[in-house]
Amino acid sequence: MRASMTPDDFNRWLAFRQLCPDKMERLIHVCKIGFTLLANAWGAKIDPCDLDPQREDEREHDATPQQAAAIVAMALGKPDGNRNR
């Protein structure tokens, strides 16, 4: 369907979806907000966007060198300086 649309048709379709959203999408959105409120009440500190893997922010993938070293240390353990090579 989308392959045969012109850009104007697609823009109209997007506008229509904002005015008349899909009921299942609306239910999923409401559930994400409810789960986020519950998790935050328990101290998790998450955002509804964190529950949607398709809308990841690209900044999440950029780690500082200190963060990268901490991730490696957690995954592999700290390097042993006493090892002879």
PDB file of N, CA, C and O in Angstrom:
ATOM      1  N   MET A   1       0.819  -1.190   0.000  1.00  0.00           N
ATOM      2  CA  MET A   1       0.000   0.000   0.000  1.00  0.00           C
ATOM      3  C   MET A   1       0.865   1.256   0.000  1.00  0.00           C
ATOM      4  O   MET A   1       0.632   2.161  -0.802  1.00  0.00           O
ATOM      5  N   ARG A   2       1.864   1.328   0.890  1.00  0.00           N
ATOM      6  CA  ARG A   2       2.673   2.540   0.986  1.00  0.00           C
ATOM      7  C   ARG A   2       3.567   2.719  -0.230  1.00  0.00           C
ATOM      8  O   ARG A   2       3.922   3.847  -0.572  1.00  0.00           O
ATOM      9  N   ALA A   3       3.938   1.626  -0.890  1.00  0.00           N
ATOM     10  CA  ALA A   3       4.807   1.739  -2.060  1.00  0.00           C
ATOM     11  C   ALA A   3       4.111   2.462  -3.213  1.00  0.00           C
ATOM     12  O   ALA A   3       4.770   3.116  -4.021  1.00  0.00           O
ATOM     13  N   SER A   4       2.794   2.348  -3.291  1.00  0.00           N
ATOM     14  CA  SER A   4       2.064   2.987  -4.382  1.00  0.00           C
ATOM     15  C   SER A   4       1.620   4.414  -4.046  1.00  0.00           C
ATOM     16  O   SER A   4       1.034   5.088  -4.893  1.00  0.00           O
ATOM     17  N   MET A   5       1.888   4.879  -2.834  1.00  0.00           N
ATOM     18  CA  MET A   5       1.469   6.224  -2.431  1.00  0.00           C
ATOM     19  C   MET A   5       2.451   7.277  -2.914  1.00  0.00           C
ATOM     20  O   MET A   5       3.655   7.038  -3.013  1.00  0.00           O
ATOM     21  N   THR A   6       1.913   8.432  -3.208  1.00  0.00           N
ATOM     22  CA  THR A   6       2.762   9.593  -3.471  1.00  0.00           C
ATOM     23  C   THR A   6       3.120  10.213  -2.117  1.00  0.00           C
ATOM     24  O   THR A   6       2.467   9.908  -1.119  1.00  0.00           O
ATOM     25  N   PRO A   7       4.129  11.067  -2.060  1.00  0.00           N
ATOM     26  CA  PRO A   7       4.455  11.717  -0.785  1.00  0.00           C
ATOM     27  C   PRO A   7       3.274  12.490  -0.193  1.00  0.00           C
ATOM     28  O   PRO A   7       3.099  12.510   1.025  1.00  0.00           O
ATOM     29  N   ASP A   8       2.465  13.123  -1.041  1.00  0.00           N
ATOM     30  CA  ASP A   8       1.295  13.852  -0.530  1.00  0.00           C
ATOM     31  C   ASP A   8       0.269  12.892   0.071  1.00  0.00           C
ATOM     32  O   ASP A   8      -0.306  13.174   1.122  1.00  0.00           O
ATOM     33  N   ASP A   9       0.039  11.752  -0.599  1.00  0.00           N
ATOM     34  CA  ASP A   9      -0.883  10.750  -0.055  1.00  0.00           C
ATOM     35  C   ASP A   9      -0.391  10.236   1.293  1.00  0.00           C
ATOM     36  O   ASP A   9      -1.172  10.050   2.226  1.00  0.00           O
ATOM     37  N   PHE A  10       0.909  10.013   1.377  1.00  0.00           N
ATOM     38  CA  PHE A  10       1.474   9.511   2.631  1.00  0.00           C
ATOM     39  C   PHE A  10       1.318  10.538   3.750  1.00  0.00           C
ATOM     40  O   PHE A  10       1.006  10.175   4.884  1.00  0.00           O
ATOM     41  N   ASN A  11       1.532  11.819   3.437  1.00  0.00           N
ATOM     42  CA  ASN A  11       1.353  12.874   4.446  1.00  0.00           C
ATOM     43  C   ASN A  11      -0.104  12.954   4.903  1.00  0.00           C
ATOM     44  O   ASN A  11      -0.367  13.160   6.088  1.00  0.00           O
ATOM     45  N   ARG A  12      -1.035  12.797   3.991  1.00  0.00           N
ATOM     46  CA  ARG A  12      -2.459  12.790   4.369  1.00  0.00           C
ATOM     47  C   ARG A  12      -2.774  11.596   5.258  1.00  0.00           C
ATOM     48  O   ARG A  12      -3.533  11.705   6.220  1.00  0.00           O
ATOM     49  N   TRP A  13      -2.174  10.446   4.920  1.00  0.00           N
ATOM     50  CA  TRP A  13      -2.407   9.243   5.715  1.00  0.00           C
ATOM     51  C   TRP A  13      -1.864   9.425   7.127  1.00  0.00           C
ATOM     52  O   TRP A  13      -2.506   9.024   8.098  1.00  0.00           O
ATOM     53  N   LEU A  14      -0.666  10.036   7.246  1.00  0.00           N
ATOM     54  CA  LEU A  14      -0.097  10.298   8.575  1.00  0.00           C
ATOM     55  C   LEU A  14      -0.977  11.259   9.367  1.00  0.00           C
ATOM     56  O   LEU A  14      -1.173  11.070  10.568  1.00  0.00           O
ATOM     57  N   ALA A  15      -1.509  12.289   8.705  1.00  0.00           N
ATOM     58  CA  ALA A  15      -2.397  13.235   9.387  1.00  0.00           C
ATOM     59  C   ALA A  15      -3.671  12.543   9.856  1.00  0.00           C
ATOM     60  O   ALA A  15      -4.151  12.800  10.960  1.00  0.00           O
ATOM     61  N   PHE A  16      -4.216  11.665   9.019  1.00  0.00           N
ATOM     62  CA  PHE A  16      -5.406  10.925   9.405  1.00  0.00           C
ATOM     63  C   PHE A  16      -5.126  10.032  10.613  1.00  0.00           C
ATOM     64  O   PHE A  16      -5.959   9.925  11.513  1.00  0.00           O
ATOM     65  N   ARG A  17      -3.942   9.384  10.634  1.00  0.00           N
ATOM     66  CA  ARG A  17      -3.590   8.503  11.752  1.00  0.00           C
ATOM     67  C   ARG A  17      -3.450   9.285  13.056  1.00  0.00           C
ATOM     68  O   ARG A  17      -3.693   8.740  14.133  1.00  0.00           O
ATOM     69  N   GLN A  18      -3.065  10.536  12.971  1.00  0.00           N
ATOM     70  CA  GLN A  18      -2.980  11.336  14.191  1.00  0.00           C
ATOM     71  C   GLN A  18      -4.358  11.738  14.691  1.00  0.00           C
ATOM     72  O   GLN A  18      -4.578  11.827  15.899  1.00  0.00           O
ATOM     73  N   LEU A  19      -5.290  11.980  13.773  1.00  0.00           N
ATOM     74  CA  LEU A  19      -6.655  12.341  14.166  1.00  0.00           C
ATOM     75  C   LEU A  19      -7.458  11.117  14.608  1.00  0.00           C
ATOM     76  O   LEU A  19      -8.228  11.187  15.566  1.00  0.00           O
ATOM     77  N   CYS A  20      -7.278  10.019  13.920  1.00  0.00           N
ATOM     78  CA  CYS A  20      -8.006   8.776  14.213  1.00  0.00           C
ATOM     79  C   CYS A  20      -7.008   7.639  14.404  1.00  0.00           C
ATOM     80  O   CYS A  20      -6.828   6.829  13.495  1.00  0.00           O
ATOM     81  N   PRO A  21      -6.350   7.557  15.571  1.00  0.00           N
ATOM     82  CA  PRO A  21      -5.315   6.537  15.764  1.00  0.00           C
ATOM     83  C   PRO A  21      -5.902   5.125  15.829  1.00  0.00           C
ATOM     84  O   PRO A  21      -7.082   4.928  16.119  1.00  0.00           O
ATOM     85  N   ASP A  22      -5.047   4.169  15.553  1.00  0.00           N
ATOM     86  CA  ASP A  22      -5.418   2.768  15.645  1.00  0.00           C
ATOM     87  C   ASP A  22      -5.700   2.427  17.104  1.00  0.00           C
ATOM     88  O   ASP A  22      -4.957   2.854  17.988  1.00  0.00           O
ATOM     89  N   LYS A  23      -6.747   1.675  17.368  1.00  0.00           N
ATOM     90  CA  LYS A  23      -7.132   1.358  18.749  1.00  0.00           C
ATOM     91  C   LYS A  23      -6.075   0.526  19.451  1.00  0.00           C
ATOM     92  O   LYS A  23      -5.844   0.713  20.646  1.00  0.00           O
ATOM     93  N   MET A  24      -5.423  -0.390  18.737  1.00  0.00           N
ATOM     94  CA  MET A  24      -4.391  -1.213  19.357  1.00  0.00           C
ATOM     95  C   MET A  24      -3.159  -0.375  19.709  1.00  0.00           C
ATOM     96  O   MET A  24      -2.565  -0.566  20.770  1.00  0.00           O
ATOM     97  N   GLU A  25      -2.776   0.544  18.833  1.00  0.00           N
ATOM     98  CA  GLU A  25      -1.658   1.436  19.140  1.00  0.00           C
ATOM     99  C   GLU A  25      -1.959   2.290  20.365  1.00  0.00           C
ATOM    100  O   GLU A  25      -1.089   2.518  21.205  1.00  0.00           O
ATOM    101  N   ARG A  26      -3.197   2.758  20.457  1.00  0.00           N
ATOM    102  CA  ARG A  26      -3.607   3.569  21.610  1.00  0.00           C
ATOM    103  C   ARG A  26      -3.538   2.743  22.892  1.00  0.00           C
ATOM    104  O   ARG A  26      -3.080   3.240  23.920  1.00  0.00           O
ATOM    105  N   LEU A  27      -3.984   1.496  22.844  1.00  0.00           N
ATOM    106  CA  LEU A  27      -3.939   0.618  24.010  1.00  0.00           C
ATOM    107  C   LEU A  27      -2.494   0.369  24.439  1.00  0.00           C
ATOM    108  O   LEU A  27      -2.182   0.401  25.629  1.00  0.00           O
ATOM    109  N   ILE A  28      -1.617   0.121  23.469  1.00  0.00           N
ATOM    110  CA  ILE A  28      -0.209  -0.105  23.793  1.00  0.00           C
ATOM    111  C   ILE A  28       0.389   1.141  24.433  1.00  0.00           C
ATOM    112  O   ILE A  28       1.153   1.036  25.392  1.00  0.00           O
ATOM    113  N   HIS A  29       0.056   2.309  23.919  1.00  0.00           N
ATOM    114  CA  HIS A  29       0.561   3.567  24.474  1.00  0.00           C
ATOM    115  C   HIS A  29       0.089   3.753  25.921  1.00  0.00           C
ATOM    116  O   HIS A  29       0.876   4.129  26.790  1.00  0.00           O
ATOM    117  N   VAL A  30      -1.177   3.491  26.170  1.00  0.00           N
ATOM    118  CA  VAL A  30      -1.722   3.622  27.526  1.00  0.00           C
ATOM    119  C   VAL A  30      -1.057   2.619  28.465  1.00  0.00           C
ATOM    120  O   VAL A  30      -0.758   2.955  29.611  1.00  0.00           O
ATOM    121  N   CYS A  31      -0.820   1.390  27.996  1.00  0.00           N
ATOM    122  CA  CYS A  31      -0.160   0.377  28.829  1.00  0.00           C
ATOM    123  C   CYS A  31       1.277   0.765  29.143  1.00  0.00           C
ATOM    124  O   CYS A  31       1.750   0.547  30.258  1.00  0.00           O
ATOM    125  N   LYS A  32       1.982   1.346  28.158  1.00  0.00           N
ATOM    126  CA  LYS A  32       3.359   1.789  28.410  1.00  0.00           C
ATOM    127  C   LYS A  32       3.396   2.872  29.482  1.00  0.00           C
ATOM    128  O   LYS A  32       4.252   2.849  30.367  1.00  0.00           O
ATOM    129  N   ILE A  33       2.475   3.811  29.401  1.00  0.00           N
ATOM    130  CA  ILE A  33       2.441   4.885  30.395  1.00  0.00           C
ATOM    131  C   ILE A  33       2.095   4.316  31.777  1.00  0.00           C
ATOM    132  O   ILE A  33       2.706   4.695  32.776  1.00  0.00           O
ATOM    133  N   GLY A  34       1.125   3.416  31.830  1.00  0.00           N
ATOM    134  CA  GLY A  34       0.756   2.810  33.108  1.00  0.00           C
ATOM    135  C   GLY A  34       1.891   2.013  33.708  1.00  0.00           C
ATOM    136  O   GLY A  34       2.149   2.110  34.908  1.00  0.00           O
ATOM    137  N   PHE A  35       2.582   1.220  32.887  1.00  0.00           N
ATOM    138  CA  PHE A  35       3.707   0.431  33.390  1.00  0.00           C
ATOM    139  C   PHE A  35       4.835   1.347  33.861  1.00  0.00           C
ATOM    140  O   PHE A  35       5.485   1.069  34.868  1.00  0.00           O
ATOM    141  N   THR A  36       5.064   2.438  33.131  1.00  0.00           N
ATOM    142  CA  THR A  36       6.109   3.386  33.521  1.00  0.00           C
ATOM    143  C   THR A  36       5.786   4.033  34.860  1.00  0.00           C
ATOM    144  O   THR A  36       6.664   4.177  35.710  1.00  0.00           O
ATOM    145  N   LEU A  37       4.531   4.424  35.049  1.00  0.00           N
ATOM    146  CA  LEU A  37       4.134   5.024  36.337  1.00  0.00           C
ATOM    147  C   LEU A  37       4.327   4.036  37.484  1.00  0.00           C
ATOM    148  O   LEU A  37       4.811   4.405  38.554  1.00  0.00           O
ATOM    149  N   LEU A  38       3.952   2.798  37.258  1.00  0.00           N
ATOM    150  CA  LEU A  38       4.109   1.771  38.286  1.00  0.00           C
ATOM    151  C   LEU A  38       5.582   1.508  38.582  1.00  0.00           C
ATOM    152  O   LEU A  38       5.978   1.419  39.744  1.00  0.00           O
ATOM    153  N   ALA A  39       6.392   1.385  37.534  1.00  0.00           N
ATOM    154  CA  ALA A  39       7.821   1.134  37.727  1.00  0.00           C
ATOM    155  C   ALA A  39       8.503   2.307  38.427  1.00  0.00           C
ATOM    156  O   ALA A  39       9.362   2.107  39.286  1.00  0.00           O
ATOM    157  N   ASN A  40       8.120   3.525  38.062  1.00  0.00           N
ATOM    158  CA  ASN A  40       8.704   4.694  38.722  1.00  0.00           C
ATOM    159  C   ASN A  40       8.289   4.772  40.183  1.00  0.00           C
ATOM    160  O   ASN A  40       9.064   5.231  41.023  1.00  0.00           O
ATOM    161  N   ALA A  41       7.079   4.331  40.495  1.00  0.00           N
ATOM    162  CA  ALA A  41       6.641   4.309  41.898  1.00  0.00           C
ATOM    163  C   ALA A  41       7.483   3.327  42.705  1.00  0.00           C
ATOM    164  O   ALA A  41       7.675   3.505  43.908  1.00  0.00           O
ATOM    165  N   TRP A  42       7.983   2.291  42.036  1.00  0.00           N
ATOM    166  CA  TRP A  42       8.850   1.306  42.702  1.00  0.00           C
ATOM    167  C   TRP A  42      10.320   1.693  42.647  1.00  0.00           C
ATOM    168  O   TRP A  42      11.170   0.971  43.168  1.00  0.00           O
ATOM    169  N   GLY A  43      10.633   2.848  42.009  1.00  0.00           N
ATOM    170  CA  GLY A  43      11.996   3.359  42.006  1.00  0.00           C
ATOM    171  C   GLY A  43      12.815   3.030  40.776  1.00  0.00           C
ATOM    172  O   GLY A  43      14.039   3.151  40.830  1.00  0.00           O
ATOM    173  N   ALA A  44      12.214   2.619  39.666  1.00  0.00           N
ATOM    174  CA  ALA A  44      12.975   2.206  38.490  1.00  0.00           C
ATOM    175  C   ALA A  44      13.487   3.375  37.666  1.00  0.00           C
ATOM    176  O   ALA A  44      14.511   3.232  36.997  1.00  0.00           O
ATOM    177  N   LYS A  45      12.829   4.515  37.683  1.00  0.00           N
ATOM    178  CA  LYS A  45      13.215   5.715  36.929  1.00  0.00           C
ATOM    179  C   LYS A  45      13.352   5.434  35.427  1.00  0.00           C
ATOM    180  O   LYS A  45      14.439   5.562  34.864  1.00  0.00           O
ATOM    181  N   ILE A  46      12.252   5.056  34.793  1.00  0.00           N
ATOM    182  CA  ILE A  46      12.244   4.827  33.349  1.00  0.00           C
ATOM    183  C   ILE A  46      11.265   5.780  32.683  1.00  0.00           C
ATOM    184  O   ILE A  46      10.416   6.382  33.340  1.00  0.00           O
ATOM    185  N   ASP A  47      11.395   5.905  31.383  1.00  0.00           N
ATOM    186  CA  ASP A  47      10.560   6.772  30.567  1.00  0.00           C
ATOM    187  C   ASP A  47       9.756   5.883  29.613  1.00  0.00           C
ATOM    188  O   ASP A  47      10.254   4.824  29.229  1.00  0.00           O
ATOM    189  N   PRO A  48       8.543   6.260  29.216  1.00  0.00           N
ATOM    190  CA  PRO A  48       7.798   5.413  28.270  1.00  0.00           C
ATOM    191  C   PRO A  48       8.559   5.144  26.976  1.00  0.00           C
ATOM    192  O   PRO A  48       8.363   4.100  26.354  1.00  0.00           O
ATOM    193  N   CYS A  49       9.420   6.064  26.562  1.00  0.00           N
ATOM    194  CA  CYS A  49      10.225   5.850  25.345  1.00  0.00           C
ATOM    195  C   CYS A  49      11.210   4.704  25.524  1.00  0.00           C
ATOM    196  O   CYS A  49      11.613   4.078  24.544  1.00  0.00           O
ATOM    197  N   ASP A  50      11.604   4.418  26.770  1.00  0.00           N
ATOM    198  CA  ASP A  50      12.539   3.320  27.025  1.00  0.00           C
ATOM    199  C   ASP A  50      11.926   1.959  26.721  1.00  0.00           C
ATOM    200  O   ASP A  50      12.651   0.982  26.533  1.00  0.00           O
ATOM    201  N   LEU A  51      10.609   1.886  26.672  1.00  0.00           N
ATOM    202  CA  LEU A  51       9.930   0.619  26.440  1.00  0.00           C
ATOM    203  C   LEU A  51       9.676   0.344  24.967  1.00  0.00           C
ATOM    204  O   LEU A  51       9.114  -0.696  24.624  1.00  0.00           O
ATOM    205  N   ASP A  52      10.077   1.254  24.092  1.00  0.00           N
ATOM    206  CA  ASP A  52       9.834   1.102  22.664  1.00  0.00           C
ATOM    207  C   ASP A  52      11.154   0.921  21.930  1.00  0.00           C
ATOM    208  O   ASP A  52      11.858   1.901  21.684  1.00  0.00           O
ATOM    209  N   PRO A  53      11.503  -0.310  21.578  1.00  0.00           N
ATOM    210  CA  PRO A  53      12.807  -0.540  20.947  1.00  0.00           C
ATOM    211  C   PRO A  53      12.917   0.060  19.552  1.00  0.00           C
ATOM    212  O   PRO A  53      14.032   0.256  19.070  1.00  0.00           O
ATOM    213  N   GLN A  54      11.819   0.355  18.892  1.00  0.00           N
ATOM    214  CA  GLN A  54      11.878   0.909  17.549  1.00  0.00           C
ATOM    215  C   GLN A  54      12.201   2.393  17.550  1.00  0.00           C
ATOM    216  O   GLN A  54      12.577   2.939  16.513  1.00  0.00           O
ATOM    217  N   ARG A  55      12.065   3.045  18.670  1.00  0.00           N
ATOM    218  CA  ARG A  55      12.299   4.494  18.737  1.00  0.00           C
ATOM    219  C   ARG A  55      13.473   4.826  19.636  1.00  0.00           C
ATOM    220  O   ARG A  55      13.416   5.768  20.426  1.00  0.00           O
ATOM    221  N   GLU A  56      14.531   4.050  19.513  1.00  0.00           N
ATOM    222  CA  GLU A  56      15.695   4.308  20.337  1.00  0.00           C
ATOM    223  C   GLU A  56      16.349   5.610  19.916  1.00  0.00           C
ATOM    224  O   GLU A  56      16.407   5.938  18.731  1.00  0.00           O
ATOM    225  N   ASP A  57      16.823   6.322  20.868  1.00  0.00           N
ATOM    226  CA  ASP A  57      17.548   7.550  20.593  1.00  0.00           C
ATOM    227  C   ASP A  57      18.988   7.176  20.282  1.00  0.00           C
ATOM    228  O   ASP A  57      19.587   6.376  21.000  1.00  0.00           O
ATOM    229  N   GLU A  58      19.550   7.743  19.224  1.00  0.00           N
ATOM    230  CA  GLU A  58      20.907   7.388  18.832  1.00  0.00           C
ATOM    231  C   GLU A  58      21.930   7.799  19.876  1.00  0.00           C
ATOM    232  O   GLU A  58      23.016   7.224  19.942  1.00  0.00           O
ATOM    233  N   ARG A  59      21.593   8.789  20.693  1.00  0.00           N
ATOM    234  CA  ARG A  59      22.536   9.208  21.728  1.00  0.00           C
ATOM    235  C   ARG A  59      22.765   8.129  22.764  1.00  0.00           C
ATOM    236  O   ARG A  59      23.790   8.147  23.447  1.00  0.00           O
ATOM    237  N   GLU A  60      21.841   7.185  22.904  1.00  0.00           N
ATOM    238  CA  GLU A  60      21.997   6.121  23.887  1.00  0.00           C
ATOM    239  C   GLU A  60      23.172   5.226  23.553  1.00  0.00           C
ATOM    240  O   GLU A  60      23.727   4.576  24.438  1.00  0.00           O
ATOM    241  N   HIS A  61      23.562   5.183  22.279  1.00  0.00           N
ATOM    242  CA  HIS A  61      24.624   4.289  21.867  1.00  0.00           C
ATOM    243  C   HIS A  61      26.001   4.918  22.012  1.00  0.00           C
ATOM    244  O   HIS A  61      27.013   4.225  21.900  1.00  0.00           O
ATOM    245  N   ASP A  62      26.052   6.217  22.258  1.00  0.00           N
ATOM    246  CA  ASP A  62      27.326   6.893  22.430  1.00  0.00           C
ATOM    247  C   ASP A  62      27.722   6.824  23.897  1.00  0.00           C
ATOM    248  O   ASP A  62      27.037   7.370  24.762  1.00  0.00           O
ATOM    249  N   ALA A  63      28.824   6.156  24.166  1.00  0.00           N
ATOM    250  CA  ALA A  63      29.306   6.030  25.538  1.00  0.00           C
ATOM    251  C   ALA A  63      30.632   6.767  25.661  1.00  0.00           C
ATOM    252  O   ALA A  63      31.432   6.783  24.725  1.00  0.00           O
ATOM    253  N   THR A  64      30.859   7.370  26.811  1.00  0.00           N
ATOM    254  CA  THR A  64      32.148   7.989  27.071  1.00  0.00           C
ATOM    255  C   THR A  64      33.173   6.873  27.281  1.00  0.00           C
ATOM    256  O   THR A  64      32.789   5.733  27.540  1.00  0.00           O
ATOM    257  N   PRO A  65      34.436   7.174  27.176  1.00  0.00           N
ATOM    258  CA  PRO A  65      35.439   6.134  27.428  1.00  0.00           C
ATOM    259  C   PRO A  65      35.333   5.530  28.825  1.00  0.00           C
ATOM    260  O   PRO A  65      35.585   4.339  29.006  1.00  0.00           O
ATOM    261  N   GLN A  66      34.965   6.341  29.808  1.00  0.00           N
ATOM    262  CA  GLN A  66      34.809   5.829  31.171  1.00  0.00           C
ATOM    263  C   GLN A  66      33.629   4.854  31.252  1.00  0.00           C
ATOM    264  O   GLN A  66      33.719   3.817  31.910  1.00  0.00           O
ATOM    265  N   GLN A  67      32.520   5.196  30.577  1.00  0.00           N
ATOM    266  CA  GLN A  67      31.368   4.299  30.573  1.00  0.00           C
ATOM    267  C   GLN A  67      31.697   3.006  29.848  1.00  0.00           C
ATOM    268  O   GLN A  67      31.297   1.929  30.292  1.00  0.00           O
ATOM    269  N   ALA A  68      32.421   3.096  28.736  1.00  0.00           N
ATOM    270  CA  ALA A  68      32.803   1.895  27.993  1.00  0.00           C
ATOM    271  C   ALA A  68      33.711   1.009  28.835  1.00  0.00           C
ATOM    272  O   ALA A  68      33.555  -0.212  28.837  1.00  0.00           O
ATOM    273  N   ALA A  69      34.659   1.613  29.553  1.00  0.00           N
ATOM    274  CA  ALA A  69      35.550   0.834  30.414  1.00  0.00           C
ATOM    275  C   ALA A  69      34.776   0.172  31.543  1.00  0.00           C
ATOM    276  O   ALA A  69      35.063  -0.966  31.912  1.00  0.00           O
ATOM    277  N   ALA A  70      33.792   0.884  32.097  1.00  0.00           N
ATOM    278  CA  ALA A  70      32.977   0.298  33.164  1.00  0.00           C
ATOM    279  C   ALA A  70      32.147  -0.870  32.645  1.00  0.00           C
ATOM    280  O   ALA A  70      31.989  -1.873  33.340  1.00  0.00           O
ATOM    281  N   ILE A  71      31.616  -0.749  31.433  1.00  0.00           N
ATOM    282  CA  ILE A  71      30.823  -1.830  30.846  1.00  0.00           C
ATOM    283  C   ILE A  71      31.696  -3.057  30.616  1.00  0.00           C
ATOM    284  O   ILE A  71      31.290  -4.180  30.915  1.00  0.00           O
ATOM    285  N   VAL A  72      32.905  -2.838  30.081  1.00  0.00           N
ATOM    286  CA  VAL A  72      33.821  -3.959  29.849  1.00  0.00           C
ATOM    287  C   VAL A  72      34.234  -4.585  31.174  1.00  0.00           C
ATOM    288  O   VAL A  72      34.305  -5.809  31.279  1.00  0.00           O
ATOM    289  N   ALA A  73      34.507  -3.770  32.183  1.00  0.00           N
ATOM    290  CA  ALA A  73      34.895  -4.300  33.488  1.00  0.00           C
ATOM    291  C   ALA A  73      33.780  -5.136  34.096  1.00  0.00           C
ATOM    292  O   ALA A  73      34.046  -6.162  34.722  1.00  0.00           O
ATOM    293  N   MET A  74      32.525  -4.705  33.917  1.00  0.00           N
ATOM    294  CA  MET A  74      31.405  -5.481  34.453  1.00  0.00           C
ATOM    295  C   MET A  74      31.244  -6.796  33.704  1.00  0.00           C
ATOM    296  O   MET A  74      30.938  -7.827  34.303  1.00  0.00           O
ATOM    297  N   ALA A  75      31.452  -6.754  32.380  1.00  0.00           N
ATOM    298  CA  ALA A  75      31.231  -7.952  31.570  1.00  0.00           C
ATOM    299  C   ALA A  75      32.376  -8.951  31.695  1.00  0.00           C
ATOM    300  O   ALA A  75      32.134 -10.154  31.789  1.00  0.00           O
ATOM    301  N   LEU A  76      33.615  -8.472  31.698  1.00  0.00           N
ATOM    302  CA  LEU A  76      34.772  -9.366  31.661  1.00  0.00           C
ATOM    303  C   LEU A  76      35.549  -9.404  32.968  1.00  0.00           C
ATOM    304  O   LEU A  76      36.369 -10.300  33.167  1.00  0.00           O
ATOM    305  N   GLY A  77      35.318  -8.485  33.828  1.00  0.00           N
ATOM    306  CA  GLY A  77      36.111  -8.382  35.045  1.00  0.00           C
ATOM    307  C   GLY A  77      37.271  -7.437  34.798  1.00  0.00           C
ATOM    308  O   GLY A  77      37.616  -7.150  33.651  1.00  0.00           O
ATOM    309  N   LYS A  78      37.859  -6.963  35.855  1.00  0.00           N
ATOM    310  CA  LYS A  78      38.973  -6.040  35.712  1.00  0.00           C
ATOM    311  C   LYS A  78      40.221  -6.810  35.273  1.00  0.00           C
ATOM    312  O   LYS A  78      40.399  -7.970  35.646  1.00  0.00           O
ATOM    313  N   PRO A  79      41.076  -6.170  34.486  1.00  0.00           N
ATOM    314  CA  PRO A  79      42.288  -6.864  34.040  1.00  0.00           C
ATOM    315  C   PRO A  79      43.219  -7.110  35.222  1.00  0.00           C
ATOM    316  O   PRO A  79      43.317  -6.296  36.140  1.00  0.00           O
ATOM    317  N   ASP A  80      43.896  -8.248  35.175  1.00  0.00           N
ATOM    318  CA  ASP A  80      44.820  -8.634  36.238  1.00  0.00           C
ATOM    319  C   ASP A  80      46.198  -8.104  35.872  1.00  0.00           C
ATOM    320  O   ASP A  80      46.786  -8.558  34.891  1.00  0.00           O
ATOM    321  N   GLY A  81      46.721  -7.168  36.625  1.00  0.00           N
ATOM    322  CA  GLY A  81      48.008  -6.570  36.341  1.00  0.00           C
ATOM    323  C   GLY A  81      49.181  -7.464  36.719  1.00  0.00           C
ATOM    324  O   GLY A  81      50.314  -7.166  36.343  1.00  0.00           O
ATOM    325  N   ASN A  82      48.947  -8.550  37.449  1.00  0.00           N
ATOM    326  CA  ASN A  82      50.039  -9.408  37.910  1.00  0.00           C
ATOM    327  C   ASN A  82      50.357 -10.522  36.915  1.00  0.00           C
ATOM    328  O   ASN A  82      51.242 -11.336  37.181  1.00  0.00           O
ATOM    329  N   ARG A  83      49.677 -10.581  35.802  1.00  0.00           N
ATOM    330  CA  ARG A  83      49.892 -11.649  34.833  1.00  0.00           C
ATOM    331  C   ARG A  83      51.195 -11.443  34.080  1.00  0.00           C
ATOM    332  O   ARG A  83      51.487 -10.323  33.659  1.00  0.00           O
ATOM    333  N   ASN A  84      51.971 -12.473  33.904  1.00  0.00           N
ATOM    334  CA  ASN A  84      53.188 -12.411  33.097  1.00  0.00           C
ATOM    335  C   ASN A  84      52.848 -12.830  31.677  1.00  0.00           C
ATOM    336  O   ASN A  84      52.121 -13.797  31.454  1.00  0.00           O
ATOM    337  N   ARG A  85      53.388 -12.083  30.724  1.00  0.00           N
ATOM    338  CA  ARG A  85      53.100 -12.418  29.322  1.00  0.00           C
ATOM    339  C   ARG A  85      54.330 -12.870  28.636  1.00  0.00           C
ATOM    340  O   ARG A  85      54.291 -13.197  27.450  1.00  0.00           O
TER     341      ARG A  85
END
